Amino acid sequence: MATSDNKMADTDQKIFIGKGEQPAWLTLGLANRHGLVTGATGTGKTVSLQVMAEGFARAGVPVFAADIKGDLSGISEVGEAKDFIVKRASEMELSFQPDQFSTVFWDVFGEQGHPVRATVSEMGPLLLSRMMDLNDVQEGVMNIAFRVADEQGADHAVRKRLEADRGNDPASASGAGKSGRQQFFRRTGAGAEGFHAHR
């Protein structure tokens, strides 16, 4: 990270993003809003995200980044002071000081990182309905099923029913195929006829 004694470094109130004709800042108090980083290949989109992640981490704000290609994984190691980076930092009147940040890699397979786990109960009826691509009527039935389960303490039974419907087939577990969903709604009385007819 580039730091300096001048007014271009991160503060308690804002993160220094970069500098073109004017310095660019991200105010921490406004950082919970939507943002979009655009640009052609090589224009610094990934670096911008990395700078923001580092700034948030430095400010004590947890960061969750879906990094499919591993472009941001380097923040877990101390960076190298490469010539072009040092040159760019000096042009902005900054001194480059390599840094590293505490990082936990999540792994959906649980093989090379922290396992990502979520139960049916934790997902809830809304997310589960979206994952199963349900229509409004079926989503209503799902909400009722969860409510009955909560009221009767039958959470375990509902979870078992859903897991039994998807079986041990990884394709079914990922949402492929309709048979598991049809069986679930047939068993819960919602009817599987015309499953997508009213969508």
C-alpha positions, -999 to +999 in steps of 0.1 A: +000+000+000+012+035-007+013+057+023+026+091+030+028+118+057+008+141+033-029+143+029-030+115+003-030+085+027-060+067+042-076+083+072-102+073+098-129+088+075-119+077+040-099+054+018-075+068-008-084+050-041-060+066-065-051+098-084-057+110-119-061+147-124-075+148-089-072+124-060-101+099-056-114+089-022-140+066-008-157+079+023-162+051+048-195+065+060-209+061+024-193+028+016-224+007+022-239+019-011-238+002-045-208+008-067-196-002-101-160-003-114-158-004-152-131-002-178-113-020-206-087-047-200-057-034-181-073-002-169-071-011-132-104-026-122-090-054-102-064-031-086-091-007-076-110-036-059-078-047-041-071-011-029-106-009-016-104-043+001-070-033+017-084+001+028-115-016+044-093-041+062-070-014+074-101+004+088-112-028+106-141-035+082-145-072+072-144-078+034-160-107+016-148-110-020-160-135-046-126-140-063-131-167-089-098-163-107-077-156-075-067-121-086-071-107-051-054-135-033-021-117-032-033-094-004-025-123+020+012-120+012+036-091+015+038-074-019+070-067-039+082-032-046+084-035-083+098-006-103+066+005-121+047+005-088+074+025-070+075+049-100+038+054-100+037+060-062+065+086-064+045+104-092+017+107-067+041+118-040+036+086-020+061+061-007+053+025-014+053+002+017+045-035+010+018-049+034-003-080+039-037-087+054-053-115+073-071-136+048-094-167+050-100-186+017-134-201+015-139-233-005-173-247-015-157-282-016-140-277+018-108-292+004-083-263+001-099-237+023-125-229+049-156-250+040-187-230+030-217-246+047-253-236+050-283-256+062-318-254+047-329-235+078-302-209+075-310-203+039-347-198+047-377-200+024-369-170+002-334-179-008-344-216-011-373-206-034-350-186-056-325-215-058-353-239-068-367-214-093-402-216-078-432-196-090-453-174-066-477-202-055-448-226-048-429-200-030-460-194-008-461-232+000-424-230+009-431-202+033-459-221+049-438-252+052-411-232+070-436-216+093-452-249+102-418-263+109-409-234+131-442-236+151-441-274+155-404-277+160-403-299+128-372-282+113-353-315+112-381-333+093-384-305+067-347-306+061-347-343+058-376-342+033-358-317+011-325-336+013-343-369+005-359-353-026-326-341-040-310-375-033-272-381-035-269-369-071-246-339-073-265-327-103-297-326-083-280-309-054-268-281-077-304-274-088-303-294-121-335-313-130-370-308-118-379-342-104-367-335-068-388-303-067-418-320-082-416-348-056-413-322-028-444-303-039-463-335-046-455-347-011-464-314+005-497-312-014-488-283-037-492-304-068-466-309-095-489-307-124-480-278-147-450-271-126-439-241-147-472-235-164-480-203-144-445-188-142 
